[in-house]
Amino acid sequence: MEMPEYFEFCGRVNLVAGHDALEQIPGLLLSMGAKNLMIITDQGVSRAGLVEILVQSLDSRITVRTIQDEVPPDSDIDIVHTLARRYRKNTCDAIISLGGGSVMDTAKGMNILVSEGADNLRAFTGAGVLKHRLKPLIAVPTTAGTGSEVTQVAVIADPDHGRKLFFTSHFLIPDAAVIDPRMTLTLPPHITAATAMDALSHAVEASICLAENPLSTALAHDAIDLIRCHLPRVVNHPDDPAGRLALATAAALAGMAFSNSMVGMVHTLGHAVGSVCHVPHGACMAVLLPHGMTYNYHRTQTQLADLLLPLAGEEIFARTAPRDRAQKAIDQVRQINQGLHLATAGAHAVRLKDITDKNRQILVPLHRLPEIAGTALGDGSIFYNPEDLEYDDCLMVLEAAFHGEPLDRSSIRKG
Amino acid sequence: MTDLSHFLCRTKTAFGAHALSHLPFDLSGMDACKPFVITDQPARDAGLHNLLTAAFKDSDMALGITTLTDFDDIEPLYHLFVDKGYDSILALGTGPVVRTAKRLNLAVCMGPEILRSDAGPQQINRPLLPLAFIPTLPSDGCETTMTLVLDRFFVSPFLSADLAVVTPEAMLGAPDNRILDAGLTSLAVCCQAFVLSGSPLVRPHAATGIRLVMDTLLPLIQPPGQDELLCQKAKKNRQLPLAKLTLASVLSGYIRSHIPDLNTYLIQVSGMDMALALIPMLDTCKGASPWPGKLLLPLTDPDRYTAVPGHLRPEAAIQTIQQLVRDLSWTLPEEVSHGDA
């Protein structure tokens, strides 16, 4: 087994997964000495009736002091400060974050303020600033993609200063992540597809990027296997609870994997596309993933070849010659994307130019690719990519992803 | 997937050369600045405490170092710790050292009376002082569990070490029977966890542990050639595989607490006995789930796994373990190996 010269792995979250996992929450809270809850969510989750399901799963030992459902799609510092004031006013002693990445990040940011007795979140940006355990936080994801429920990071916008604030600490890892398929049953197929591809991109990049390690890779391979086995069925049968549980679990495994081995250029470019064109993250990841794998092919052939088994299954792995496995793994990702494109009647895009909003307006126009490439160079994940990336490289990959054309391997930088 | 699964590992794992140099940063990240090192005589004799001194040389942390001679009486340690104002514990050694560190941590944080056998039930539901474990040998994994067994049985996630730092430079030499015992214990725990656990997080930990044992155990046990025996470099070359095997022990400790059925099968005295008990256990389980067959993957490699038809994989997994046990038995002197593989 290949081992890096040095690695760290920290997965300090109690992962509780199952069909009635929500019912475990009272016991988890009491074991942490907490019983006065603030529930943080967003209006979409609230309207979908998921807050009621959560509240009904609690019992008389737990008091829900307040439910806050105003988290915006992009978490910002104002809502964090507002929620911290309400947490104190309602004398809460624990938090449940119910939602996707933005809700999770908001809850983590608010937890910093209420635990540190502080009023200004900006004072806690960066890595290693937190020194103490925070208040009990239980994360209940309602999408199966971001993995935020198990990660040690939070990203919160600071609109007054036109920047995003990054927070990294083991203390930001929620105390528990409760994975219950009831929370994702209502996701429409194209969002299911996009979020699952987000999880897949976490898993693939965790396996090939510079900080990969054997534990992260094992988690990532299991996540990929679960996605391969369950995603096609769930997209066609969204009310399949076993499949939903598997996909949500895969997202958590992939989240834990990348939280410990970082991600690379697929996220570098994806973050930039999202930032410049306000494109849903999962949609970017799906389109960019095969291009990122191709760009790094010459540096990661062994890892890519190993990915073929979880990506394609035993039969395809066994009948593919070892020298062809890396390319086959890339082809397999394209095939998964194509299958999702068909299953969602085209709603799952396979080219950047096909990503649209709900009014069918194109979100990524060709003329903005240079701006996206420039923005990408400032993203921290670029340092973990196996092959170097400069502006021209970013633009080349973005253009290929825009038109849906494979990258020309001969024009890829080598070292 | 099963209906409900739990997994919690509070310990951060660090592995690799110079891993100790990260310790000051990790401790300061937990607001600790005055660590108390507990070690044992073999580690002290080998000068391993000097590795810690060197790692903290450029930090502004002052280390206190004590070598344990009496593992039963922690009162002097307790007074020393409190009087000198230490705020964290580094356990450099093996099981007895870690057990003492956990006892000391409990006594300091919850009062020494908690350790008395007549203290009544106690719930440990808040963090103790930062505790880092630096193993010097592969073991049965008890150091990284969330339990402490004295006259009474304590179990809490907060009893787990905050950090497990596995580094080749801290590996002591060990007799073959000790390496064999540790390796086979880790293999047995990880294989059973892989097959019996419903937790999706247990399996990747178990699979990694199995791969580490399969990669390192046999080469470590095989008798060295005469040249190697004389060569200091050869001793150094053993440190990395020993560290890998120790990492497998650490991982097996993490997953032990999550396998309720484990103790049913694993009340065995030696690693060899546990490995032998594994075989009938796998035989019993092989029709009940796909996992005995899937076990072949971490035991071998993707090519060998996919080359075996699905229905034959459980048997192939069993044969792989039997072959390892046979190879180890032939390699070892008769008094070390026992049981008929």
HADDOCK unambig.tbl for C-alpha pairs under 7 A between the chains (distance, minus, plus):
assign (segid A and resid 1 and name CA) (segid B and resid 211 and name CA) 6.92 0.50 0.50
assign (segid A and resid 1 and name CA) (segid B and resid 212 and name CA) 6.90 0.50 0.50
assign (segid A and resid 1 and name CA) (segid B and resid 215 and name CA) 6.63 0.50 0.50
assign (segid A and resid 5 and name CA) (segid B and resid 16 and name CA) 5.37 0.50 0.50
assign (segid A and resid 5 and name CA) (segid B and resid 17 and name CA) 6.24 0.50 0.50
assign (segid A and resid 6 and name CA) (segid B and resid 15 and name CA) 5.54 0.50 0.50
assign (segid A and resid 6 and name CA) (segid B and resid 16 and name CA) 4.19 0.50 0.50
assign (segid A and resid 6 and name CA) (segid B and resid 17 and name CA) 6.24 0.50 0.50
assign (segid A and resid 6 and name CA) (segid B and resid 19 and name CA) 6.86 0.50 0.50
assign (segid A and resid 7 and name CA) (segid B and resid 14 and name CA) 5.76 0.50 0.50
assign (segid A and resid 7 and name CA) (segid B and resid 15 and name CA) 5.44 0.50 0.50
assign (segid A and resid 7 and name CA) (segid B and resid 16 and name CA) 6.56 0.50 0.50
assign (segid A and resid 8 and name CA) (segid B and resid 13 and name CA) 5.51 0.50 0.50
assign (segid A and resid 8 and name CA) (segid B and resid 14 and name CA) 4.25 0.50 0.50
assign (segid A and resid 8 and name CA) (segid B and resid 15 and name CA) 6.36 0.50 0.50
assign (segid A and resid 9 and name CA) (segid B and resid 12 and name CA) 5.70 0.50 0.50
assign (segid A and resid 9 and name CA) (segid B and resid 13 and name CA) 5.08 0.50 0.50
assign (segid A and resid 9 and name CA) (segid B and resid 14 and name CA) 6.41 0.50 0.50
assign (segid A and resid 10 and name CA) (segid B and resid 11 and name CA) 6.78 0.50 0.50
assign (segid A and resid 10 and name CA) (segid B and resid 12 and name CA) 4.35 0.50 0.50
assign (segid A and resid 10 and name CA) (segid B and resid 13 and name CA) 6.28 0.50 0.50
assign (segid A and resid 11 and name CA) (segid B and resid 9 and name CA) 6.54 0.50 0.50
assign (segid A and resid 12 and name CA) (segid B and resid 8 and name CA) 6.60 0.50 0.50
assign (segid A and resid 12 and name CA) (segid B and resid 9 and name CA) 5.57 0.50 0.50
assign (segid A and resid 12 and name CA) (segid B and resid 10 and name CA) 4.58 0.50 0.50
assign (segid A and resid 12 and name CA) (segid B and resid 11 and name CA) 6.80 0.50 0.50
assign (segid A and resid 13 and name CA) (segid B and resid 8 and name CA) 5.81 0.50 0.50
assign (segid A and resid 14 and name CA) (segid B and resid 6 and name CA) 6.69 0.50 0.50
assign (segid A and resid 14 and name CA) (segid B and resid 7 and name CA) 5.47 0.50 0.50
assign (segid A and resid 14 and name CA) (segid B and resid 8 and name CA) 4.31 0.50 0.50
assign (segid A and resid 15 and name CA) (segid B and resid 6 and name CA) 5.54 0.50 0.50
assign (segid A and resid 15 and name CA) (segid B and resid 7 and name CA) 5.20 0.50 0.50
assign (segid A and resid 15 and name CA) (segid B and resid 8 and name CA) 6.41 0.50 0.50
assign (segid A and resid 16 and name CA) (segid B and resid 5 and name CA) 5.62 0.50 0.50
assign (segid A and resid 16 and name CA) (segid B and resid 6 and name CA) 4.55 0.50 0.50
assign (segid A and resid 16 and name CA) (segid B and resid 7 and name CA) 6.71 0.50 0.50
assign (segid A and resid 17 and name CA) (segid B and resid 4 and name CA) 5.55 0.50 0.50
assign (segid A and resid 17 and name CA) (segid B and resid 5 and name CA) 5.31 0.50 0.50
assign (segid A and resid 17 and name CA) (segid B and resid 6 and name CA) 6.65 0.50 0.50
assign (segid A and resid 18 and name CA) (segid B and resid 3 and name CA) 4.92 0.50 0.50
assign (segid A and resid 18 and name CA) (segid B and resid 4 and name CA) 4.08 0.50 0.50
assign (segid A and resid 18 and name CA) (segid B and resid 5 and name CA) 6.35 0.50 0.50
assign (segid A and resid 19 and name CA) (segid B and resid 3 and name CA) 5.78 0.50 0.50
assign (segid A and resid 19 and name CA) (segid B and resid 4 and name CA) 6.71 0.50 0.50
assign (segid A and resid 21 and name CA) (segid B and resid 4 and name CA) 6.63 0.50 0.50
assign (segid A and resid 31 and name CA) (segid B and resid 125 and name CA) 6.38 0.50 0.50
assign (segid A and resid 32 and name CA) (segid B and resid 125 and name CA) 5.97 0.50 0.50
assign (segid A and resid 128 and name CA) (segid B and resid 29 and name CA) 5.90 0.50 0.50
assign (segid A and resid 131 and name CA) (segid B and resid 29 and name CA) 5.22 0.50 0.50
assign (segid A and resid 131 and name CA) (segid B and resid 30 and name CA) 4.87 0.50 0.50
assign (segid A and resid 131 and name CA) (segid B and resid 31 and name CA) 5.30 0.50 0.50
assign (segid A and resid 132 and name CA) (segid B and resid 30 and name CA) 6.22 0.50 0.50
assign (segid A and resid 214 and name CA) (segid B and resid 208 and name CA) 6.71 0.50 0.50
assign (segid A and resid 215 and name CA) (segid B and resid 204 and name CA) 6.87 0.50 0.50
assign (segid A and resid 215 and name CA) (segid B and resid 205 and name CA) 6.59 0.50 0.50
assign (segid A and resid 215 and name CA) (segid B and resid 208 and name CA) 6.38 0.50 0.50
assign (segid A and resid 218 and name CA) (segid B and resid 204 and name CA) 5.01 0.50 0.50
assign (segid A and resid 218 and name CA) (segid B and resid 208 and name CA) 6.80 0.50 0.50
assign (segid A and resid 219 and name CA) (segid B and resid 204 and name CA) 5.36 0.50 0.50
assign (segid A and resid 314 and name CA) (segid B and resid 306 and name CA) 5.77 0.50 0.50
assign (segid A and resid 318 and name CA) (segid B and resid 303 and name CA) 6.93 0.50 0.50
assign (segid A and resid 318 and name CA) (segid B and resid 306 and name CA) 5.70 0.50 0.50
assign (segid A and resid 318 and name CA) (segid B and resid 307 and name CA) 6.77 0.50 0.50
